Amino acid sequence: MFELHTEVEKAAADAGLDQRLIELVKIRASQLNGCAYCLDLHTRDARKLGEDERRLYLLGAWWETELYTEQERAALALTDAMTRLSVNQDVPDDVYEQATSVFTEEQYRAVAWAAMVINGWNRLGVTSHKPLPVQ
């Protein structure tokens, strides 16, 4: 799992994606999945990268604000759809079209893989009851 994670991080960087966007994907999926460990880890990582606290606070309602770029909105919509596959059964056409209109094919694949990997990590974290690290 860690090797896949490393490859996806490299692919995102190689595709020219801002690491903060990838952290937003990780945080959003972790919110939806209720993974406290991953939320703690990735909000800290995002802050280290200079992410604004207000944007982190409002990530749970990202679609209601204009605080996120067009690429971030597309990545978050894709993450929401992919994380809720049991409800959606698919990525809606409008979400796919939005993402492919603002990302290159290489960037789209990296965002989709980032969402898949964090969903895997969330399932490990939630089912193992992984405790938060001591601050």
PyMOL commands that set and color helices and strands:
alter all, ss='L'
color gray80, all
select helices_A, chain A and resi 2-14+19-33+36-48+53-57+59-64+70-83+85-88+93-102+105-128
alter helices_A, ss='H'
color red, helices_A
deselect
rebuild
show_as cartoon
